[in-house]
């Protein structure tokens, strides 16, 4: 009997291409790239079966820097290309790298449909609340008052919540992470890959040139413990430097509130336990913002459902393959005409 050796375990460097990585010094994209390479190696991915697809923007350099297959497509259309790749070869591990401008503005429609169709791809949305590649214009996630070359007097637009959009579009896996939190980010990416169906991960990414420190109020080391709640399925949602703060569901307002254990009769049993299969809870977590509430980081929602390519394959198996005669009849069915044929006379 011939014994086939299992593929040798890979290291993060095995997923690094020979291209010089070129982002602005200090850009958060460097950290995301390292976390992605780490997640690919630790999850058992193989370069020959992995594909990264991107649109346009700083984040869209990703395919060049990974030793996998890759497509650098056009602005906002990465989800459409990725859908075609996955349907053509469902065995491929397909990732999308996009930004808040590329994915939520010109590509918002494509993003929405790849989520509702539940195509088995991993979507990494780098959110820095600005157009970095085109010199700092405001983006769909920019906050009211953001001053930029395109909004010199401050933006008047209400910002779009990336995870709220994903949940509203029917995404079955929605998560958040921070670029500088290397270990946690890699774990979130591995969870996204393990999920069967569309996985959406919003990554808070710092643009050191055009929007530096925009997330500092909850990502700086001396603030993170009190300004973030790291959610984990089946565990109480506590936070704070001493772990004595937590989230409780107010029975009167039916809303989440931040409380302190031991204060005003609040006990550990009052702290809400995270259930990542609860879409309503995920929506509440997505809506939390400082300074009154911590930012929810981690897997907010994970409730798998059959993917598009799985449903497509099942449909093909249930039907007999069409014959050439069937196809010819189908093409000529209904209102058809021959170009150049003489018109009928009355």
JOKAQUI-V950382 format. One record per run of one state. SS is the DSSP state (hx for helix, st for strand, lp for the rest). FROM is the first residue (numbers start at 1). LEN is the number of residues. If there is no record, write none. Layout:
ss = {SS & SS}
from = {FROM & FROM}
len = {LEN & LEN}
//
This chain:
ss = {lp & hx & st & lp & hx & lp & hx & st & lp & hx & st & lp & st & lp & hx & lp & st & hx & lp & hx & lp & st & lp & st & lp & st & lp & st & lp & st & lp & hx & lp & st & lp & hx & lp & st & lp & hx & lp & hx & st & lp & st & lp & st & lp & st & lp & st & lp & hx & lp & st & lp & hx & lp & st & lp & hx & lp & hx & lp}
from = {1 & 12 & 16 & 17 & 29 & 43 & 47 & 50 & 55 & 58 & 66 & 67 & 69 & 73 & 78 & 89 & 93 & 100 & 107 & 108 & 117 & 121 & 128 & 131 & 132 & 137 & 138 & 148 & 149 & 151 & 152 & 162 & 169 & 173 & 179 & 182 & 195 & 199 & 205 & 216 & 220 & 221 & 228 & 232 & 236 & 237 & 238 & 240 & 245 & 251 & 255 & 261 & 268 & 271 & 273 & 274 & 279 & 288 & 295 & 303 & 308 & 319 & 324 & 332}
len = {11 & 4 & 1 & 12 & 14 & 4 & 3 & 5 & 3 & 8 & 1 & 2 & 4 & 5 & 11 & 4 & 7 & 7 & 1 & 9 & 4 & 7 & 3 & 1 & 5 & 1 & 10 & 1 & 2 & 1 & 10 & 7 & 4 & 6 & 3 & 13 & 4 & 6 & 11 & 4 & 1 & 7 & 4 & 4 & 1 & 1 & 2 & 5 & 6 & 4 & 6 & 7 & 3 & 2 & 1 & 5 & 9 & 7 & 8 & 5 & 11 & 5 & 8 & 15}
//
